[in-house]
């Protein structure tokens, strides 16, 4: 306990923000050992994507000090890579609590290190930050966000000069520099502005970003002629997507009805439990609005406008379209449209994550498109099961603004052909077979929870299950050591050509796939489940068959994590 107290007092001495200092001091004064231990038993880890954690005082929290330390490490790496005088950085933030405070803190550190910094004057979508890094020819970028996480979270995502999240060798190089920080150099906002090291940006980048999205339209003439007949209901879920989505759709010819109660940015997200547009609860209010206006398409974006969730009419109301299904629909629309228009690239490539639906692979390969897998998280650029996708080349991050524009165009096209998006999805299932995916999340709280997560993953690696959910396991993949184990022959090969990542995958004899991916930042394990039935089976029967398999998987996940 003496060590924890020493760390707490050390933090108080280093933290410049009085509110965050007082949180920790109050815990010391009340001798709240559990509270102090949770904030100091470990440092908030700067990983390959940056920082993410609960907002509060302490080394295991998101606060001005941890943001400043991370930024100092990034600044040190930038100065090592190129002269500070010729380097620049861009910073944006979403609507989360303390986002503007953390963004300014990062800007002050960059400027203190002589790095010219472009800071957005107000909240902006994370994909616009990615765009701005390339547009402004910056060395790096930071966006303050925790995506779809609950309101107590915030984070700091880092980007390199290509506008993408940092990847090897820069990721490990930056992490090393962050861990080595002993002194933080910063500058006041007033001095940074007066010296020209801090530059506020807004409209010029906005205009270029919106123009880039509009250029991705495959059927602009259709939008100009008939865009007004498409009825769209939309919510930004109190986040950063509202202005951008409204503007791009309006300029393309589609009018948008907003959920007014969720239009204003608010980091407390007062109208939803979790600001996740893929969750039914997250889209409840916009679905209600869609019913009132007879919407053809209902859409929502998460706080940083990285994820897009949609729902479509199903006759009795609205059906949620999962991220996997949205990815399949967008791929189907883009590929068929490019084929029809003669604009298919010579060597077309579709990228998805290892946990995204294999339905997408079937669609791609049936049209002569090469399909490759990358890890989830989008730093490697791939369609995600959670509603993250990308169709343009100017942005190197998941972009719900451009996805919303493409989804609206897709819905309008299918409407012009006399069918809904749901009907098109059903046609896809008839052709390739019925697929259903779910994500099962199990939380592990505190220091003991972190140890339990690690122990569970270690146990699975040491003793891969012979059977799961009443089916034999055919293949066991370990993405940490890159091996594939044939559970029948017991032959193991090191053949996964991806960087090491703490992900395990079971492929059952019936084609079902269960992937386990822990998140240390959120202290949980996500189990991604994909089950399928073959083409030709009646849809109602296929849904029942697949539903039974998913229920069996849930039972075994419960047993595994009990």
N, C-alpha and C positions, 0 to 999 in steps of 0.2 A: 504493500500500500504506500510505503514511503516513496517508491519510484513513481507511482501515479500522481501523488501530490506534488512531487518535484516537477513532473511534466506539466501539471496544471499551472503551477506558479510561473514556470518558464513561458508557457503560452501567454499568460496574462501580461508578462513583461514585453512580449513580442507583438501582441495584437494592438493595432492602433485604434480600432473601433471600440468605443466605450460600451456600447450595448452588448457586443459579443464578449468583452472582458467581464462584464458584470454577471453574465450567465454563469460563467465558470466560478467566479468569486462567490456567488450565492451558493453553489454546490459545496464549495469548501467550507463556507460559514455554517452550513447546515449539516456538515459531515455526511453528505450523501455519497457514500462509497460506491454504490451501484451506478449512480449517474456519472460520477467521475470516471469509473472504470470503462464504461461504455464509450466515453469520449476520448479516452487516452490509452486503451489497451493496445491500440495499433494506430499507425498513421494512415490517413486517407490516402490510398494508393493511387499514384499517377500511373495509369495504364496506357496501353497503346492508343486509346481514344481520348485520353485526358482524365479529368476528375469527375466523380459523381458521388453524391452522398447527401445525408440529411443536413439541413441548414442549422447552424448553431456554433457555439464556441467550443474549441477543442481541436486537437490534431486529427481526430477521426470525424470531422465535420466540414461542411462547406462554409467558409467564412472569409473575410478579407485577407487574413494572413495566409491561409492555404492557397487562395487564388494568387496572391502576390508571389508566394514561393514557387508555385508552378510556372507563373509567367517569367520569373527571373531565370529559372532553368531553361525555358524556351528561348529567352533572350540570349542567354549564354551560348546556347547551341547555334542560334542564328549568327551571332558574332564570330563564332568559330568557323561557320560555313562560308560567310561572306562579310566584307567590311560593314560595320554598323552604319557608316555614313551613306552607304548605297542601299541599305536594306529598309524595308517598310513592313508594316503589319496592318491588318484590318480587324476590327472588333465589332460584334453585334450582340444583341441579347433579345430574349423573348420576354413574356409578361410575368415570369415567375418572381416570387418574393426575392428581393435583394439583387435581382438580375442587373439592374442599372448600376447599383453600387459596385458589384463585382466587375462589371464591364469597365467602369471608370478606374477601378483599382488596377486592373490589368493594363489599361492605357497609360496610367501614371508610371508603372514599372517599365514598360517598353520605352517611353519617352525618357525616363531617368537613365536608361542605357543607351541613349542616343539614337534610338530606332524610330523613324517617322511613323506615326500611327494615325490611321483613318478610323474614326469612331462614328458610327451611325448616331444621328441625333435623337432617334427614338427606336422602339423595338422594330425588328425586321425578321422575316423568316430565315431559318438556318440555311436553306439552299441559296438565298440571296447572298449570304456571307460567302459561301463557296464560289458563287459567281463573281463577287466583288474581288476576291483574292486574285483571280486571273485578270479581271477587267482592269484593276489598278496595278497589276504587275507586282504584287507584294510578295515578300518572302514567306509569309505565314499568316494565319488567321486564327481568331478565337471567337467562338460563339458561346454565350452563357445560356445554358438550357439544361433541362433534364428530361426533355421530350414529353412522354406521356405519363411519367411517374407521378405519384401523389404530390400534393402541394407542399409537403414538408421537405421535398428534395430540390436540389439544384445541381448544376454541373458545369463543366468547362471543357468543351470539345475543341481540339486543336487540328488545324489544317496546314498543309505545306503549300509550296508555291504553285502546284498544279490544281489547287482548289479542292483536293481530296483530303480525307482524314489521313494522318501520318501513317506510313507503312515503312517496312524495312528499307534501308538501314536507319532511317531517321527516327523511327519510334523508339528503338532501344537507345539510340544516341541521346535523344531528348530526356528519356527516363533517367539515364545515368547523370545527366547534368542537373535534373531536378533534385535527385537524391544528394547531390554534392553541394547544394546551395548552403552557404554559410552567412551570406550577406545579401540583403535585398536593397536595391537602389531604385528610388522612385523620385518623382518630381510632382510638384503641385499642378493642378489643372491650369491655374492661371499662368504659371510660368511656361508650361508646355504649349499653351495657345499663343502666348506672346512671342515665343521663339520659333513658332512654326512647326514644332515637332508634332503637335496635335492638330489634326485637321478634321472638322466635322463634315460628314457627307450625308446626302440623302437623295434628292431628286435625280441627279445625274445618273447614279447607279440604278435607282428604281426604273428609270425610263429604259435603260439598256437591258435590264433583267427582263422586264415585261416584253420588250421587243424580241428578245431571244426566245422566250416561250411561244410567242405568237408565230415565230418562224417555223416551229415544229408542227404546225397544223398540216395535216395531210389532205384535208378537204376544206380549204378556206372558202371556196365558192359556195359550198353547201351551207356553211355557217352564215355567210352573208345573206343568202337567199332565205333560209329557213330557220336560222338560229332563234328567231323570236317565238317560234311555236314550241320550243322546248321549255318545259317548266322545271326549274331547279330550286330546291330548298337547301340552304347551306348554313352551317355554323362553324365558327373558328374556335369554339369551346374556350372563349375568353383569352385566346392566344394571339399569335402574330400573323396569322394567315388572312385575316379579314380583308384588309385593304387590297392586298395583292390578288387574291382570288376574285374579288368583286371587280377589280379593274381589268384583269386579263379576260374574264368571261364577257364583261360588258363590251370591251373593245373588239371581241370576236363576234359579237352580235347576240349573246345570250344574256338575258336578264336574270338576276338572282334575288330570291326572297330570303332574307336573313331571319334567324332567331334573334330578335332584338335583345332578349334577356341575356344572351351569351355573346353579344357582339363586342361589348366593351372589354378591353384587356383587364384581367384581374387574376393575380397570382394565387388567390385563395380558391379559385374555381368553385364559386359558391353554389352553382346549380348542378354539379355532378360530383359523384364520389371520387372518380378518377377520370382525368381528361384524356381518355383513350377513345378515339373514334371507331375502333374496331369492336368495342364493347357495346352491347345493346343499351346499357344504361347511359353511355356517353352520347348515343344518338337519339335518345328517347324524345327530347324536345323538338329536334329537327324532323323526326318522323311524324310527330303530331302536326307540325306545320305543313309537312308534305301532304298529309291527309286533307288538310283544310284547303290547300290550293290545287289539289289534284296533280301533284308533282310527278314527272316522269323519272326524276333522279333526285335522290337525297344524298347530301355529302357533308362530311365533317373532317376537319383537320386538327391535329394535336397542337399543343402550344407553340412549338417551333416550326410548324407547317412542314414536317418531314413525312408524317404518316397521313394517308387518306383512307377514310372509311366511307362506304356507300351503302345505300339500301335502295331497292327498286320495288315497284308495285307487283303484288302477286295475286291480285284479284280480291283478297279479303283485307288487305292492308299493305304492309311492306315487308319484304324479305331482306335480311341482312346479307350482304355479299362479303365473304371473308377476304382477307388479303390474298390468300392463295387463289381464290376464284377470280378476284379482280385482276391478278397477274395473268391468269389464263385468258380472260376476256380481252385484256389489252394486247397481249401477244397475238391472239387470234385476229383482232381487228387490224393492228399495225401490219402484221405479216401479209394478211389477205389484201389489204389496201395497197401496200407497196407492190405486191405481185400484180394486182390489177392495173396499177398505174405505171408499171415498168420501172419502179424506183428501188427495187430490192438490191442491196449491195452485192458485189461480186462474191464476197466471202462473209455472208451474214452470221452474226454471233448473238446468242442469247445467254445471259448470265443470270443465274439464280443462286440462292444460298443452299447449303447442304440440307436444311430443314424445310425448304420450300417444296411444294407439291410436285411429284413426278408427272402429274398431268401436263405441266408446262413443258417438260422435256419431250413428251410424246407429241404435243402440238408442234413444237419447234422442229423436231427431227422429221416429222411427216411432211414438212414444207422445205426440207433441205437446209435447215438452219442448224448450225453447230450449237450445242448446249453444253456449258461448263458450270461447275459448282464452285462457290466460294463460301467463306464463313459468314455467318450472320453478323450484323453490326454495321454493314454497308461501307466499311472502309475499303473493301475490295470491289465495290460497285456490283450489286446483284439484287434482283427482285426478291423482296423479303416476304415471309408469310404474314408479317404484321402490317402490311399495307404500305410499305416503303418501296418505291419504284422510281425509275428514271428513264426518260426516253430521249432527252436532249443531250448535246455534247458540251455545251458551255458550262454546265453545272456538274460537279463531281461528288454529289451527295444525293441521298433520297430527297425527292422534291414533290411535295404534295400539291404545290401550286400548278406545276406543269402537268402532274397526273390528273388534277381536277379538270384542267382544260381538255386533256385528251379523253377523259372519261365522258365529259359533256359532248364532245364531238362524236365519240363512239355511240353514245345513247341516241344522239340525233340521227346518226346514220342508220342505226337499226330501226328507229322509229320510221324513218323515210322508206324503209323496206317492209314495213308492216309488222314488225315484231318488237318485243321488249328485250331488255338485256337478260332478263330471267329466261325468256324463251330461247335466246341464243345460247345461254349457258346449258340449258337442257339439251339442245342440239349437240353441243360439244360432248356432253356426257354420253349421249347415245352413240357417238362416233368412237370415243376413246375409253369408255367405261366410267362408272361413277366413282368419284374420289371424295373423301371427306377428311378434313384435318382439324385437330383441336390442339390447344396448348394447355397442359395441366401444370399448375404452378404450386410448389410447396415451399413455404417460408421457413427459414432457420434463423432465429433471433439471437443477437448478442455473440459474445466470444464463444460460448459453448456451441451455438448454432454454426459458426464458421468451422469449428472442428468437426461437427457432425456431418456437414456437407462434404468436407474433404474425406472423411472416413467412408462415407457412402460411395463416393466415386472410386476410392481405392479398393473397396470391397468388390465392386463390379468388375474392375480391371483384374483383380486377383482371381476371381471366380466368375467368369462370364456365365450367365444363366443358360441352361440347356433348353429351357422352355419359358415362354412368357405369354400370358393371356390365353392359356390353353392351346398354344401353337408351338411347334418346335422352332428354335432359333436357328436359322440357316447360316447367317453371317454376323460376325461381331466386329465392328469397326472402332478403332481407337485413334482419334485424330491427334492425340497428344504425342504418340510415338509413330504415327503414320502407318499403322499395321492393319491388315485385314485378316481375320481368322475365320476359316471355313469350319463351321461347327460340326459338320458331318465327317470330313476327312481329318480335321484337326490341323490342317496345313495353315501356317501363318506366313504372310508375305508383307514386306515393308514396301507398299506400293501406292500410298496416298501422296499425291504430289501437291500438298498444301502445307503452309507453315504449321508448326505445332500449335494446337489449341485444345483446351480441356473440354472435349466433346466426345461422348460415346454414342454409338448407334447400333441398335439391334434391327436386323432385317429378318422377319419371320418367314416361314415356309409359304405362307399365303400372300406374300408381297407387302404385308404391313410393315411400317417402319416406325420405330420408337427411338427418338434422339434425346439424350440427357445433356443439358448445358447449364452449369452453375453460373451464377452471377455473384461475385463476392461483394460488389458495390451495393446490390439490393438484398444480399443475404437470402438468396432463394435458388432453387433449381427449377428450370423450365424443362418439362418433358413435352417434346413435340411429337404428336402422333398423327400418322397418315395411314388410312385404311382404304381399300378399293375393292370394287367388284368389276367383273369383266364386262366388256361391251356386249350388248344384246340382251342383257337382263332387264326386265321391266323396271322402271325407275323406282316405283314404290317398293318392289321386292329388294332391289339393290340397296335402298336406304335402310331397310330393316336389317339386312344382312350386315351392312357396314356398321350400323348403330350398335348391334350386338357385339361386334368385335371391339369397338371403342369402349363399350361398357366393361368388357373383360379386361382391357388394358387399364382402365381406371382402377379396377379392383386390385390389380397387381401393383400398380404405382402406390396405392394406399398401403398395401402390405409392405412394400419396399421401404417406405418412408415413415412407417408407424414408429 
